[in-house]
Amino acid sequence: MPNSNPSYNYLEDYLNKIRSQGRYAFTWIELKDQFDISDKALNQTLYRLKIKKKIAQIRKGFYAIITPEYSRQGMLPVNLFIDDLMKSLNKRYYVGLISAAALHGAAHQQPMEFFVITEKPALRGIKNKKLKINFYIKKDWSEDDIIQKKTDAGYINVSSPEFTALDLFFYNKSVGFNQTVTILKELTDEIKPAELSKTAKRYPQVAAIQRLGYILDKELQNEKLSDVLSKTLQDKKTFPVSLSNDRDKNGEMDEKWKIIKNIQVESDI
């Protein structure tokens, strides 16, 4: 039942209660359900807490609680609130690409941006001085390719190392091709051939399988993993595709992978 006579510190008391439950975020709707208070009064209280750097607005109607250890940064790590955010939007999601690779230990530098794959309709990215979350759309995916990673706030959905590798080559225009190769070098230690085979068979974007196979074979000389993808492609219809999908298609053709080599491959390692 909503509290119709909240004290001045009612919201701070409630936020302490949320934190005691292991949560780091709350919604406007949640507060309106909890307290019988006008929108104006609630907005004023939220504004005071933002000024005191006790909360941060992530997007309209969704807030993160800034705990003392993160007060200097003025923002929480996205891992601590992304699951709550996506649940509040009622959207399937997984942490992917560079962010997933970092969670699997494949990030020689901490990424400044956060990458989330979700379903249609598209979500606008979140960008301010302290936060950048990129949302990418995927029509569907198998839950078999998603793993649960534990955080201080509970669990978040993360693409498996195998799924992450394929996604990196599907979305390489957004990530950057040479950065993708750099990440893959570190990610290969986590990729299991049997799991890669299962994931690739389910993966609908054949061009990503071709690109990943080519790099594993020709650049990283990882015969074990590239052979898995070569066998997978025997059961799929393949067409010539450019190695990097953000450049023109001029270049020499690799017949094994049907890859047009339109970029000089370099990595940061």
VEXGUSE-661129 format. One record per residue: x, y negated, z negated of N, C-alpha, C in turn; residue in one letter. Coordinates in steps of 0.02 Angstrom, whole numbers, plus 50000, padded with zeros to 5 digits. Each point is the difference from the previous one (the first is absolute). Layout:
VEXGUSE-661129
 n_east n_north  n_up ca_east ca_north ca_up c_east c_north  c_up code
      X       Y     Z       X        Y     Z      X       Y     Z    a
...
***
This chain:
VEXGUSE-661129
 n_east n_north  n_up ca_east ca_north ca_up c_east c_north  c_up code
  50042   50060 50000   49958    49940 50000  50044   49938 50000    m
  49986   49950 50045   50043    49941 50004  50001   49961 49935    p
  50059   49973 49985   50008    49959 49941  49976   49930 50015    n
  49946   49977 49967   49969    49935 50016  50031   49943 49961    s
  50045   50014 49954   50031    49946 49961  50075   50011 49992    n
  50035   50000 50055   50072    50014 49996  50038   49943 49968    p
  50051   50017 49962   50042    49949 49969  50048   49972 50053    s
  50037   49948 49981   50046    49967 50046  50051   50050 50028    y
  50023   50046 49959   50051    50048 50021  49971   50066 50024    n
  49936   49998 50018   49966    50063 50018  50036   50037 50057    y
  50023   49963 50050   50029    50033 50058  50069   50030 49984    l
  50040   49963 49962   50066    50027 49980  49990   50064 49958    e
  49951   50000 49957   49985    50060 49960  49980   50058 50045    d
  49960   49984 50050   49978    50053 50046  50059   50027 50042    y
  50044   49955 50020   50058    50022 50039  50046   50044 49959    l
  50006   49985 49936   50039    50043 49955  49969   50070 49996    n
  49934   50001 50001   49964    50064 49999  50014   50040 50064    k
  49999   49965 50057   50015    50032 50064  50071   50030 49999    i
  50048   49959 49976   50068    50024 49998  50008   50060 49954    r
  49962   50002 49945   50005    50056 49954  49975   50065 50032    s
  49962   49993 50055   49975    50058 50037  50048   50020 50057    q
  50056   49964 50005   50050    50017 50051  49988   49966 50067    g
  49953   49954 50003   49984    49964 50062  50036   49933 50003    r
  50013   49977 50061   50034    49937 50011  49959   49951 50042    y
  49937   50017 50013   49960    49958 50045  49926   50001 49979    a
  49964   49950 50024   49928    49996 49987  49967   49961 50057    f
  49934   50004 50003   49963    49966 50053  49953   49948 49970    t
  49980   49953 50041   49951    49949 49981  49934   50034 49981    w
  49979   50049 50040   49937    50035 49987  50001   50033 49931    i
  50057   50030 49984   50008    50032 49935  49989   49950 49943    e
  50028   49941 50007   49992    49949 49948  49928   49975 49995    l
  49968   49993 50058   49930    49977 50000  49954   50051 49967    k
  50017   50064 50009   49961    50054 49967  50012   50000 49925    d
  50060   49982 49980   50020    50004 49930  49975   49940 49959    q
  49999   49941 50031   49985    49939 49963  49942   49961 50032    f
  49956   49977 49958   49944    49958 50023  50024   49927 49999    d
  50030   49979 50054   50032    49935 50003  49992   49972 50071    i
  49998   49934 50005   49991    49969 50066  50063   50009 50043    s
  49989   49997 50065   50057    50005 50046  50051   49944 49987    d
  49975   49940 49986   50044    49943 49988  50044   50011 49938    k
  49969   50024 49946   50039    50012 49938  50051   50055 50010    a
  49981   50052 50037   50047    50055 50013  50058   49976 50043    l
  49984   49961 50051   50053    49974 50043  50049   49956 49961    n
  49974   49960 49954   50043    49957 49960  50048   50042 49956    q
  49972   50053 49971   50042    50043 49958  50053   50036 50041    t
  49980   50025 50059   50048    50033 50044  50054   49951 50022    l
  49981   49939 50014   50048    49949 50021  50051   49987 49944    y
  49976   49995 49938   50045    49989 49943  50051   50057 49994    r
  49976   50062 50010   50045    50057 49995  50050   50002 50057    l
  49979   49977 50060   50047    49997 50056  50055   49948 49987    k
  49980   49943 49972   50048    49947 49983  50050   50026 49948    i
  49976   50039 49953   50043    50028 49947  50040   50061 50026    k
  49990   50017 50064   50034    50056 50033  49986   50067 49966    k
  49938   50006 49975   49980    50064 49969  49963   50044 50050    k
  49975   49970 50054   49968    50039 50053  50021   49971 50067    i
  49991   50039 50053   50012    49976 50068  49943   50025 50044    a
  49974   49956 50042   49947    50020 50046  50032   50033 50061    q
  49981   50063 50012   50028    50038 50057  49960   49985 50063    i
  49934   50004 49995   49955    49979 50053  49935   49979 49967    r
  49954   49974 50037   49938    49975 49970  49966   50054 49959    k
  49989   49984 49936   49965    50046 49956  50042   50055 49969    g
  50066   49999 50012   50044    50052 49972  50062   49968 49970    f
  50016   50019 49937   50054    49968 49963  50046   50052 49969    y
  50064   49983 49995   50049    50041 49965  50017   49967 49934    a
  50012   50041 49949   50020    49975 49934  50076   49999 49998    i
  50029   49941 49989   50072    49993 49998  50025   50015 49930    i
  50031   50056 49991   50026    50019 49934  50067   49965 49988    t
  50021   49995 49936   50060    49960 49983  50062   50016 50041    p
  50010   50065 50015   50062    50018 50036  50001   49974 50072    e
  49941   49979 50026   49996    49974 50069  49982   49926 50001    y
  50000   49967 49942   49979    49930 49997  50047   49954 50039    s
  50065   50017 50000   50048    49959 50036  49987   50001 50076    r
  49984   50059 50027   49985    50006 50071  49931   49972 50016    q
  49955   50001 49950   49932    49976 50011  49958   50046 50042    g
  50022   50062 50007   49963    50049 50041  50020   50071 49979    m
  49952   50045 50004   50014    50071 49985  50026   50036 50062    l
  50037   50055 49992   50013    50043 50057  49933   50026 50029    p
  49996   50002 50065   49936    50019 50032  49978   50070 49980    v
  50048   50044 49986   49984    50069 49980  49953   50002 49940    n
  50002   49947 49958   49961    50001 49938  49927   49980 50010    l
  49984   49972 50059   49929    49982 50009  49970   50021 50067    f
  50040   50029 50044   49974    50015 50067  49943   50050 49999    i
  50003   50049 49956   49945    50049 49997  49935   49967 49977    d
  50005   49958 49949   49940    49964 49977  49973   49954 50054    d
  50045   49967 50036   49978    49954 50053  49961   50038 50053    l
  50027   50056 50024   49967    50037 50053  49935   50032 49977    m
  49998   50021 49937   49937    50026 49972  49948   49945 49996    k
  50021   49939 49982   49952    49944 49996  49971   49984 50069    s
  50039   50015 50053   49977    49988 50068  49966   50062 50030    l
  50000   50054 49960   49969    50064 50022  50030   50024 50066    n
  50067   49999 50003   50035    50021 50061  50050   50056 49986    k
  50001   50048 50046   50053    50050 49999  50065   49965 50019    r
  50056   50024 49971   50063    49967 50015  50057   50047 49983    y
  50059   49982 50024   50062    50027 49973  50055   49949 50009    y
  50047   50001 49953   50061    49959 50006  50043   50034 50053    v
  50022   49962 50050   50036    50030 50055  50061   49962 50021    g
  50030   50023 50056   50056    49968 50033  50058   49984 49952    l
  50026   49939 50001   50059    49984 49959  49986   50010 49926    i
  49939   49983 49978   49983    50007 49929  50000   50073 49979    s
  49973   50044 50042   50001    50071 49984  50071   50027 50000    a
  50039   49979 50051   50070    50023 50004  50038   49980 49936    a
  49988   49939 49975   50033    49977 49939  49981   50044 49941    a
  49937   50019 49996   49976    50043 49946  50030   50070 50004    l
  50020   50020 50061   50034    50065 50009  50076   49993 49994    h
  50023   49941 49981   50072    49989 49989  50038   49979 50061    g
  49964   49983 50054   50034    49982 50063  49995   49926 50013    a
  50032   49960 49958   50002    49928 50011  50065   49974 49972    a
  50047   49984 50046   50065    49975 49976  49993   49929 49974    h
  49943   49968 50015   49985    49936 49968  49926   49999 49985    q
  49981   49967 49946   49930    50000 49979  49959   49958 50049    q
  49950   50029 50032   49960    49962 50048  49962   49943 49966    p
  49998   49942 50033   49965    49942 49973  49925   50004 50016    m
  49983   50038 50051   49930    50006 50020  49973   50068 49979    e
  49935   50005 49995   49968    50063 49981  49954   50021 50057    f
  50001   50065 50016   49963    50025 50058  49947   50051 49979    f
  49938   49986 50021   49944    50043 49983  49962   50018 50064    v
  49985   50064 50008   49960    50023 50056  49929   50013 49974    i
  49951   49974 50036   49931    50009 49978  49955   50011 50061    t
  49935   50003 49988   49952    50014 50053  49967   49936 50024    e
  49965   50004 50055   49962    49943 50026  49942   49985 49953    k
  49976   49937 49999   50025    49942 50036  50065   49973 49971    p
  50036   49964 50042   50067    49975 49980  49997   49953 49941    a
  50051   50004 49958   50007    49953 49944  50051   49947 50017    l
  49986   49939 49981   50049    49947 50010  50058   50010 49951    r
  50061   49990 50024   50058    50007 49957  49999   49949 49944    g
  50036   50015 49947   50005    49954 49942  50070   49971 50000    i
  50004   49934 50004   50066    49969 50004  50001   49935 49961    k
  50045   49995 49952   50013    49937 49965  50074   50000 49980    n
  50019   49953 49958   50071    49993 49982  50027   50062 49963    k
  49957   50036 49965   50023    50055 49958  49978   50069 50024    k
  49963   50002 50054   49968    50064 50019  49990   50003 50075    l
  50016   50057 50030   49982    50012 50070  49980   50073 50008    k
  49935   50010 50014   49974    50067 50012  49974   50004 50071    i
  50027   50046 50039   49978    50011 50069  49953   50059 50002    n
  49942   49991 50033   49952    50055 50008  49999   50021 50073    f
  50007   50066 50011   49996    50027 50067  49941   50049 50003    y
  49971   50005 50059   49941    50042 50008  50018   50067 50031    i
  49969   50052 49974   50004    50067 50031  49930   50029 50000    k
  49982   50031 50055   49932    50026 50008  49985   50054 49948    k
  50047   50045 49990   49990    50054 49952  50067   50032 49984    d
  50002   50037 49946   50060    50038 49982  49981   50057 49955    w
  50044   50049 49996   49987    50058 49958  50026   49988 49929    s
  49960   50017 49952   50021    49993 49930  50059   50046 49984    e
  50011   50051 50043   50058    50045 49990  50066   49962 50010    d
  49998   49943 50033   50060    49961 50013  50011   49945 49949    d
  49958   49998 49950   50004    49948 49948  50018   50032 49933    i
  50046   49969 49965   50018    50025 49934  49984   49947 49948    i
  49994   50022 49939   49986    49954 49944  50065   49984 49964    q
  50015   49936 49996   50059    49977 49963  49978   49966 49936    k
  50032   50019 49944   49981    49971 49936  50033   49932 49990    k
  49960   49953 49974   50025    49935 49980  49979   49987 49928    t
  50020   49944 49972   49980    49982 49932  49925   49987 49996    d
  49968   49990 50058   49928    49986 50001  49959   50061 50021    a
  50032   50056 50011   49963    50060 50022  50033   50029 50062    g
  49960   50017 50050   50026    50031 50061  49982   49958 50061    y
  50044   50000 50050   49986    49967 50063  50009   50051 50056    i
  49965   49989 50056   50005    50043 50058  50059   49979 50043    n
  50043   50047 50016   50061    49985 50039  50007   50051 50056    v
  50019   49978 50059   50012    50048 50054  50059   50044 49984    s
  49995   50064 50017   50055    50047 49988  50061   49978 50040    s
  50060   50024 49983   50060    49981 50040  49991   50015 50074    p
  49969   50056 50016   49991    50020 50070  49952   49953 50036    e
  49945   49985 49967   49949    49955 50028  50028   49929 50006    f
  50039   49981 49951   50032    49934 50001  50046   49993 50061    t
  50039   50051 50014   50047    49998 50057  49962   49991 50066    a
  49946   50037 50008   49960    49994 50062  49967   49931 50005    l
  49973   49976 49944   49968    49934 50000  50050   49945 50017    d
  50062   50007 49976   50051    49949 50014  50010   49992 50075    l
  49995   50056 50037   50011    49997 50072  49935   49983 50038    f
  49943   50007 49967   49938    49978 50030  49993   49924 49993    f
  50018   49974 49942   49994    49928 49986  50066   49963 50007    y
  50047   50027 50041   50068    49971 49999  50003   49929 50026    n
  49948   49979 50037   49998    49930 50023  49996   49953 49940    k
  49964   50021 49948   49991    49959 49941  50060   50004 49953    s
  50030   50059 49996   50055    50011 49953  50067   49976 50029    v
  50008   50008 50066   50064    49985 50032  50037   50065 50013    g
  50021   50011 50062   50025    50066 50020  50063   50019 49962    f
  50050   49956 49998   50063    50019 49968  49992   50008 49925    n
  49955   49962 49970   49986    50010 49928  49967   50069 49990    q
  49958   50019 50047   49968    50066 49996  50053   50056 50000    t
  50049   49993 50044   50053    50051 50004  50041   50001 49936    v
  50014   49941 49972   50037    49996 49937  49963   50036 49944    t
  49935   49987 49995   49960    50033 49948  49998   50075 50011    i
  49992   50021 50063   49995    50071 50015  50063   50037 49978    l
  50059   49969 50009   50063    50033 49979  49996   50021 49927    k
  49972   49956 49958   49996    50015 49929  49942   50047 49984    e
  49946   49995 50040   49940    50039 49986  50008   50074 50018    l
  50046   50015 50046   50006    50070 50023  50016   50048 49943    t
  50033   49976 49948   50016    50044 49943  49936   50026 49966    d
  49945   49962 50007   49937    50019 49967  49953   50039 50046    e
  50017   50003 50065   49955    50032 50048  50014   50075 50004    i
  49947   50039 49991   50005    50073 50003  49975   50025 50068    k
  50039   50042 50034   49980    50023 50067  49930   50030 50003    p
  49982   50042 49952   49934    50033 50001  49944   49948 49994    a
  50010   49950 49956   49950    49948 49991  49997   49954 50061    e
  50058   49987 50030   50001    49958 50060  49961   50034 50057    l
  50007   50065 50006   49964    50038 50051  49924   49993 49990    s
  49976   50009 49939   49928    49994 49986  49975   49930 50013    k
  50038   49950 49976   49979    49930 50008  49998   49980 50073    t
  50051   50019 50038   50004    49982 50071  49943   50032 50040    a
  49982   50061 49982   49944    50033 50036  49935   49961 49990    k
  49992   49969 49941   49939    49961 49985  50004   49929 50028    r
  50059   49977 50016   50010    49929 50016  49975   49985 50071    y
  49951   49956 50007   49969    49990 50066  50042   49957 50049    p
  50044   49957 49974   50038    49956 50044  50064   50035 50024    q
  49995   50032 50058   50054    50043 50025  50064   49959 50013    v
  49992   49937 50021   50059    49958 50014  50045   49993 49939    a
  49970   49997 49940   50040    49994 49939  50040   50063 49988    a
  49971   50058 50016   50036    50064 49993  50060   50002 50048    i
  49989   49976 50061   50054    49998 50050  50057   49954 49976    q
  49982   49941 49977   50051    49953 49977  50039   50026 49941    r
  49964   50027 49950   50034    50028 49941  50045   50058 50020    l
  49974   50044 50042   50041    50057 50022  50063   49979 50036    g
  49993   49950 50044   50057    49975 50037  50054   49972 49953    y
  49980   49959 49952   50049    49970 49954  50032   50053 49956    i
  49961   50046 49975   50028    50054 49959  50050   50042 50040    l
  49985   50011 50064   50042    50041 50043  50062   49963 50025    d
  49988   49944 50034   50054    49966 50036  50041   49952 49957    k
  49969   49970 49950   50035    49950 49960  50026   50028 49933    e
  49958   50040 49967   50018    50025 49934  50027   50071 50002    l
  49997   50032 50058   50025    50069 50009  49972   50048 49947    q
  49936   49991 49984   49968    50044 49952  49961   50053 50038    n
  50035   50054 50015   49972    50052 50043  49940   50035 49967    e
  50005   50011 49935   49947    50037 49965  49933   49964 50005    k
  50000   49935 49989   49937    49962 50002  49978   49986 50072    l
  50047   49985 50044   49981    49985 50069  49972   50062 50035    s
  50026   50059 49984   49974    50062 50030  49927   50012 49981    d
  49983   49982 49938   49930    50006 49977  49954   49959 50044    v
  50021   49938 50015   49958    49956 50040  49999   50020 50073    l
  50056   50026 50024   50002    50024 50069  49950   50057 50010    s
  49996   50045 49952   49952    50056 50003  49928   49975 49995    k
  49989   49950 49958   49933    49972 49992  49976   49969 50066    t
  50045   49966 50035   49980    49966 50062  49984   50048 50056    l
  50022   50062 49995   49983    50049 50051  49925   50013 50004    q
  49965   49987 49945   49928    50011 49998  49960   49935 50008    d
  50034   49946 50017   49967    49936 50010  50015   49972 50069    k
  49954   49960 50026   50011    49969 50065  50043   49938 49990    k
  50056   49998 50035   50047    49943 49992  50005   49960 50064    t
  50014   49936 49992   50011    49954 50056  50062   49959 49985    f
  50033   49973 50051   50058    49957 49986  49979   49940 49957    p
  50039   49988 49948   49987    49943 49956  50065   49963 49987    v
  49995   49935 49989   50060    49961 49984  50021   50014 49928    s
  50065   49998 49989   50026    50015 49933  49976   49947 49950    l
  50006   49937 50020   49974    49946 49958  49938   49972 50034    s
  49945   49995 49964   49939    49978 50033  49989   49924 49997    n
  50053   49963 49985   49994    49927 50002  50044   49969 50055    d
  50022   50044 50047   50041    49975 50055  49973   50028 50066    r
  50028   49975 50057   49978    50026 50064  50024   50072 50009    d
  49973   50033 50050   50011    50072 50008  50058   50016 50047    k
  50045   49954 50010   50057    50013 50044  50055   50037 49961    n
  50023   50055 50027   50054    50037 49967  50005   50071 50027    g
  50053   50033 49980   50012    50069 50021  49952   50048 49964    e
  49978   50051 50036   49953    50048 49971  50037   50060 49971    m
  49982   50017 49938   50024    50062 49970  49947   50053 50015    d
  50018   50050 50039   49950    50049 50025  49974   50045 49944    e
  50042   50017 49952   49978    50045 49947  49943   49971 49960    k
  50005   49936 49983   49950    49968 49956  49952   49955 50038    w
  50013   49993 50066   49962    49953 50042  50001   49929 49969    k
  50060   49980 49981   50010    49935 49969  50038   49954 50048    i
  49974   49940 50010   50034    49949 50039  50042   49958 49952    i
  50066   50004 50008   50046    49967 49953  50005   49926 50017    k
  49956   49961 49971   49996    49929 50015  50027   49955 49945    n
  50038   50031 49953   50030    49961 49945  50066   50033 49980    i
  50049   49959 49983   50063    50026 49975  49990   50015 49925    q
  50007   50063 49981   49985    50019 49931  50059   49982 49955    v
  49983   49962 49948   50049    49981 49949  49965   50005 49932    e
  50039   50009 49949   49970    50001 49933  50044   49959 49952    s
  49972   49986 49943   50035    49957 49951  50045   50039 49953    d
  50006   50066 50010   50041    50041 49955  50061   50025 50038    i
***
